[in-house]
Amino acid sequence: MKVVLSSLQLPLNASMDNVARAYHATETYVQAISYSKNLLKKLTGSSDLSSGSERSRDADDVSVDAGSSSTGVQHQDELSDLLAQADMWLGRAELLQSLLGSGIIASLDDIAGKESSTSLRDRLVSDERYSMAVYTSKKCKIDAFPVWVAWGHALVRMEHYAQARVKFKQALQQFKGDAPPVVLDIINTIEGGPPVDVSSVRSMYEHVAKSAATIFDDSLSADSYLNVLYMPSTFPRSERSRQSRDSLDSQFSSANSYLEDGPRSNLDSVRYAECIHYLQEYARPQMLAFMFRHGHYAEACSLFFPSSEPTAEGETSLSSVPRSDPLTTDYGTIDDLCDLCLGYGAMSVLEDTILAITQSPTYHDTTVIQYMNTVLTRICNYCEMHRHYNYLYNFLVLKGDHVASGLCCIQLFMNSMSQEESLKHLGHAKTHFEEALSVRDRTIEATKLVSRTARNKSASEKLTREMIMKFSTRVSYQMDVVKVLNSVDGPQWKTSLFGNPTDPETLRRRCMVVETLAEKHFDLAFRMLHEFDLPVVDVYAGVAASLAERKKGGQLTEFLKNIRGTIEDDEWDQVLGAAINVYANKHKERPDRLIDMLISNHRESTCLCCLRPSEKCIPDSLTKWKCS
């Protein structure tokens, strides 16, 4: 065998005669080694196979020769070794017989060791002889995983998906590593494009071969080209041009729809279902991103929610293994879902999915309701952490938390860039706070609300009724401020009345807003001073100084008339002093009318001394000083 079936006798370029002779030789070797193996089995007492009389006599003779008591053990070991060798050589002979009989050139050197057997296996795979490659792997005891994988990929390209599933299942059962990389390769093959229509290609090739010899003149004309491609050319040129333009228009329209509506899948329903099968079976963590990549947003979102139809077991868990986090599924976490929804602009799809579940007639199971509330809380936390307040507001509304929705609207107002937008958010906040107060007033409804939406210490639980009323009142004030100041464009947070009352920046901003407001709407400013407990004298003094700096004498007089009687005499003099100081130091003028309005003679004399020296102001100041 080593001589007749060696690589020298059977090179890769061996003639068919040599291959045929080698094949017949393997038949002889298989018969001879099989016969020898049976004899060896009988000698070792491990065969019950009956044989002819002559073969029995030969076996008996051999048994007598080997039956010496002194060498029995040694002979048994030798027989076992011979039996193992016979088994090995029989396997090699049978393998070569099958390979050569299938027209595959192979020699004993190709199956002598693991490395050479692996090379033979890979050669068979490259030649698409998958069945023989599997047989070779089994006979040579090498890994058949690459064969099953290549076989499956070939079947996928031929659109034989059912057969491909069987091959890939065989491959993944033998695979010791991580399955996801293998599955992703399968997905890439399926995504690569529809298979080639082999019959059409052959028909086209045959027609080209027949027509090529007859085409000599004008071979590049449209008619000749269509004729070679076995395509009808009966329509006139103008019609062909129109169809070409229509084709281009359809391509551009599809491109525009892609830009407007997001990604469109290049997979038909059959190939998409095949991809989902492999991901569902072997690589669930990659399934979510795949669905988003192909535009199946609603289907992807539904992976994280229980089916609307009740199951026989009554299970609501979406994970195949127990997990510490009930919101973690085989497909990922809620945060993973939110990341993809944001990346693909599909947060509205997630909202619609949740809305459809919560509004379903079958939405009454306590476990499902609790799960959905937990999901909504997690989504809201995600949106708040990543500062997506518009999405946060939508999910808070779905959750039914009116207080948190109102607070979110206040944040949206802070982020607004126009008066119209800010008034819209403030109006929503006002509505939510009023609804929250209405719910608080109904004890039964309040208990129902807490049991369903405020399980995890939501804003509804943390705020008392008085605090909600205060927020509602301040929202009303803020709406009036926005309307009065009429800041149409620009960041609206500059006129915000909200914030931490102990924060110096909040106090400064509130005082600035009230000072500006006092010039246009004193009654509103007066109410806000007491609502927010602002320093009245400092605010009034700031308004007076601002009007004096701009020499708004008429408005200053009107302002002083409004505040007269609302503050003490000493505070009145402080406000007047702020205006007088501006006239004296900045404008270098003497405001006699303002000085005369001072109540305290001591403060009036002090103001006169602050003015620039003159023949009139010195005696006046001395007189005031004596009186005081």
KEMARFI-920910 format. One record per residue (C-alpha): z, x, y. Coordinates in steps of 0.02 Angstrom, whole numbers. Each point is the difference from the previous one (the first is absolute). Layout:
<rs>
Z/X/Y
...
</rs>
This chain:
<rs>
0/0/0
45/139/122
-171/77/-23
-111/-153/-14
85/-101/138
38/141/122
-57/3/181
-128/133/-46
-86/-122/-116
27/-150/116
-18/52/182
-18/-135/132
-188/24/0
-15/-9/-190
-155/-84/-69
9/-169/-82
-43/79/-168
154/110/10
105/-149/51
-66/-102/-147
36/141/-124
175/20/70
29/-187/-14
-48/-1/-185
112/151/-25
147/-94/73
-30/-140/-126
16/126/-141
156/79/76
83/-170/23
-30/-46/-182
58/169/-65
157/9/106
44/-181/-39
-12/38/-186
107/156/21
128/-95/102
19/-131/-136
27/135/-131
131/84/108
89/-166/24
7/-22/-188
67/174/-23
139/-33/123
39/-167/-84
-39/-100/157
-157/-89/-55
-18/-157/-104
-188/4/7
-80/-21/-171
-138/120/-46
-130/21/-136
37/82/-167
-79/166/46
90/7/168
163/-45/-91
-25/141/-124
-32/122/141
156/-60/88
103/14/-160
-62/178/-28
47/48/176
171/-82/-23
32/99/-157
-49/162/86
115/-36/146
144/-65/-102
89/163/-27
184/-20/36
16/171/81
-133/-32/133
15/-190/21
77/0/172
-121/130/66
-148/-95/-70
61/-162/79
4/84/171
-173/71/-27
-64/-171/-51
75/-79/156
-85/130/108
-164/-27/-89
16/-188/22
32/21/187
-152/113/16
-107/-122/-98
57/-140/114
-42/103/155
-171/53/-59
-40/-175/-61
38/-66/174
-111/130/80
-142/-35/-121
13/-188/29
2/25/189
-153/113/-4
-87/-123/-116
29/-140/125
-52/106/150
-157/69/-80
-44/-170/-71
9/-71/177
-119/132/66
136/104/83
-16/187/-23
170/73/-45
65/141/-109
162/52/-82
34/113/147
0/-153/114
146/-78/-96
91/156/-57
133/-3/136
76/-110/133
-95/81/144
-169/-11/-86
35/-178/-56
42/-48/179
-164/75/59
-93/-100/-133
90/-158/52
-45/28/183
-181/32/-48
-7/-163/-95
74/-91/149
-128/75/119
-137/-55/-122
79/-175/-1
35/9/-187
169/-81/23
26/-69/-175
-32/171/-79
111/81/132
145/-113/-51
-33/37/-184
-6/187/36
163/-8/96
84/-91/-143
-64/122/-133
42/154/102
168/-71/56
-34/22/186
30/-117/146
-124/-144/6
60/-62/170
-147/74/99
-121/-83/-122
74/-173/20
3/18/189
-180/59/11
-54/-137/-119
88/-130/105
-80/63/161
-171/-6/-81
28/-180/-54
57/-46/175
-160/70/73
-97/-106/-125
103/-153/52
74/-19/-175
173/-35/67
78/-77/-156
-45/151/-106
58/117/138
171/-81/-1
19/42/-185
-48/182/27
115/23/149
142/-82/-95
-23/127/-140
-2/140/127
156/-54/93
96/-28/-162
-29/183/-44
29/65/177
167/87/27
-10/19/189
2/-120/146
-124/-142/-18
-35/-36/186
-117/149/29
-103/-52/-152
-4/-180/59
-54/52/175
-147/93/-77
-47/-159/-91
12/-98/162
-110/128/88
-132/-20/-135
2/-189/16
-4/12/190
-143/124/-7
-132/-135/-2
-88/-122/-115
-77/73/-158
-182/47/-8
-117/-130/-71
-70/111/-137
-133/-121/-60
-69/-22/177
-4/187/27
-95/27/-161
-124/-136/44
-26/76/172
-22/174/-74
-130/-61/-125
-97/-87/138
5/155/110
-61/105/-145
-146/-117/-27
-43/-22/183
20/179/60
-161/58/-79
-102/-135/88
70/28/176
-93/135/93
-43/-70/172
126/-60/127
141/30/-124
133/-19/135
-59/-168/64
116/-149/-11
-107/-92/-127
-18/150/-114
186/36/10
44/-179/-44
-125/3/-141
77/157/-74
173/-76/10
-59/-151/-96
35/-115/147
-108/-144/63
-96/30/160
-81/-169/25
82/-39/167
-88/64/157
58/151/99
72/-106/140
106/-93/-126
58/164/-76
48/63/172
97/-159/36
92/12/-165
42/181/38
72/-51/169
99/-140/-82
71/124/-123
54/116/140
74/-145/97
101/-53/-151
64/177/-20
54/9/182
82/-171/-10
97/52/-154
55/158/90
57/-102/150
97/-119/-111
84/151/-80
58/61/170
61/-173/51
81/-62/-160
61/162/-78
-52/85/-162
-113/-90/-122
8/43/-184
-152/80/-79
57/-68/-168
-60/-162/-74
126/-115/-83
-28/73/-173
25/181/49
147/-45/112
82/-90/-146
-25/154/-109
85/111/129
146/-122/12
16/1/-190
24/188/-9
116/5/150
104/-144/-67
15/80/-172
23/184/42
21/33/187
86/-142/92
64/107/145
-182/33/50
-52/-182/-11
61/-53/173
-100/131/96
-154/-38/-106
6/-185/45
15/37/185
-142/126/-8
-114/-136/-68
57/-134/121
102/-108/-121
145/-18/120
67/-169/-55
-5/50/-183
93/161/41
135/-91/98
25/-125/-141
54/142/-115
169/3/87
36/-186/-11
37/-113/-147
-136/-115/-59
3/-176/71
-18/-65/-178
160/-1/-102
5/115/-152
61/-49/-172
138/130/6
49/-42/179
-7/183/51
-25/51/181
13/189/-18
-159/92/45
52/164/-82
-26/45/-183
158/107/-2
172/-35/76
18/78/173
144/17/122
-107/-71/141
-61/-176/-44
-143/18/125
-73/154/-86
-140/-51/-118
-116/93/-117
-127/1/141
112/77/133
125/-54/132
-7/-124/143
-15/148/118
-155/58/-94
-74/-174/20
38/-2/186
-76/173/23
-163/-56/-78
-2/-166/92
20/92/165
-129/131/-45
-131/-130/-47
48/-127/134
54/-127/-130
174/-48/62
-66/-176/34
-49/-12/-184
178/44/-49
64/-135/119
-118/-129/-75
53/48/-176
184/-25/40
-35/-160/95
-96/-73/-146
146/36/-117
136/-68/114
-99/-158/37
-43/-32/-182
66/-164/-74
77/101/-142
100/110/119
171/-63/-52
63/125/-129
156/87/66
-45/169/-75
-174/-3/76
68/-53/170
128/140/-2
-134/126/-50
-116/-57/139
139/13/129
38/176/-59
-184/46/14
-10/-70/177
155/96/51
-76/162/-68
-165/-31/90
92/-37/163
100/160/-18
-161/97/-27
-85/-75/153
153/31/108
19/179/-59
-183/37/37
5/-99/165
-133/-126/-49
82/-140/99
-148/-120/-2
1/0/-190
190/-4/-1
-2/-160/102
-121/-85/-120
106/41/-152
161/-51/88
-79/-169/33
-45/-12/-185
178/46/-42
66/-139/112
119/110/99
-14/-74/175
126/116/81
-84/158/-65
-169/-74/49
62/-28/177
67/178/13
-166/66/-65
-91/-99/135
110/86/130
-58/167/-69
-180/-59/7
28/-47/182
63/176/33
-162/67/-75
-113/-119/97
-128/65/124
-41/-161/93
89/-147/77
-88/-125/-113
49/93/-157
180/21/55
20/-184/42
-71/-47/-170
128/106/-92
143/-60/109
-51/-180/-30
4/31/-188
171/81/15
66/-150/97
-65/-118/-133
78/99/-142
171/10/84
-2/-186/35
-47/-34/-181
141/114/-58
124/-96/108
-64/-163/-70
26/64/-176
175/61/42
43/-173/63
-45/-75/-168
130/60/-123
-95/-51/-155
-161/82/57
96/155/53
74/18/-174
-171/-22/-76
-75/130/116
131/131/-39
-14/-26/-187
-187/30/4
-39/123/137
157/91/56
64/78/-159
-7/179/61
93/-13/166
-146/-52/107
6/-20/187
36/-185/-23
169/41/-77
48/135/123
-24/-103/159
116/-143/47
-60/-159/81
60/61/170
-98/161/-18
-158/-96/-45
24/-109/153
18/156/108
-163/70/-69
-88/-165/32
63/-3/180
-52/178/32
-172/-33/-71
-17/-141/127
52/119/139
-125/128/-61
-141/-128/3
44/-45/179
3/185/48
-172/29/-75
-71/-150/91
78/43/169
-40/185/-2
-176/-41/-61
-30/169/-78
-167/-43/-79
-42/167/-79
99/150/-55
150/27/-113
117/-149/8
155/94/-57
26/60/179
55/-176/48
103/-26/-159
175/-71/14
42/38/-182
93/150/-65
171/71/-36
115/-48/146
94/165/-17
-160/100/16
-21/72/177
-188/-19/-12
16/-185/-39
117/-25/149
-117/95/115
-151/-102/-57
90/-166/21
59/45/174
-175/54/49
-74/-164/-64
129/-105/93
-25/100/160
-187/-31/-8
30/-182/-43
122/-29/143
-139/22/127
-109/-134/-81
119/-121/-85
180/20/57
70/-147/-99
-65/73/-164
64/172/45
171/-71/45
14/-87/-169
-52/156/-92
131/105/91
137/-105/-76
-86/-25/-169
-14/187/-30
160/45/94
-90/122/115
84/92/147
-36/-127/138
35/111/150
-104/145/-66
-147/-115/-34
11/-85/171
17/168/86
-153/63/-93
-101/-151/55
56/20/181
-41/185/1
-171/-32/-77
-43/-132/130
63/113/140
-103/146/-63
-157/-106/7
54/-77/168
-4/-175/-69
114/-69/134
-40/-182/-28
27/10/-187
159/100/27
68/-135/114
-43/-135/-127
80/102/-139
160/25/100
5/-186/36
-11/-35/-188
140/116/-50
118/-48/142
147/-89/-74
-33/59/-178
92/165/24
159/61/85
5/66/178
20/180/-53
-146/-18/-121
-103/-78/140
31/152/108
-53/115/-143
-167/-91/-17
-29/8/189
51/182/1
-135/43/-128
-134/-76/112
71/77/160
6/171/-83
-186/-10/-42
-46/-47/180
108/138/70
-48/143/-117
-179/-39/-47
-71/-99/145
114/79/133
31/-171/75
155/-96/55
9/-173/-84
113/-85/126
-25/-169/-80
61/62/-169
144/94/79
58/-156/88
2/-91/-167
133/119/-68
168/-83/-23
113/152/-7
20/90/169
42/160/-91
-162/-5/-100
-97/-46/158
70/150/92
-42/110/-148
-179/-62/4
-12/34/186
61/177/-27
-133/26/-131
-136/-42/127
-73/138/107
106/38/155
-47/-94/158
82/-57/159
17/-175/-70
56/29/-178
146/118/40
96/-123/114
-39/-141/-121
69/97/-144
158/45/97
27/-182/45
-22/-55/-180
117/139/-58
137/-55/122
-17/-180/-56
10/47/-182
</rs>
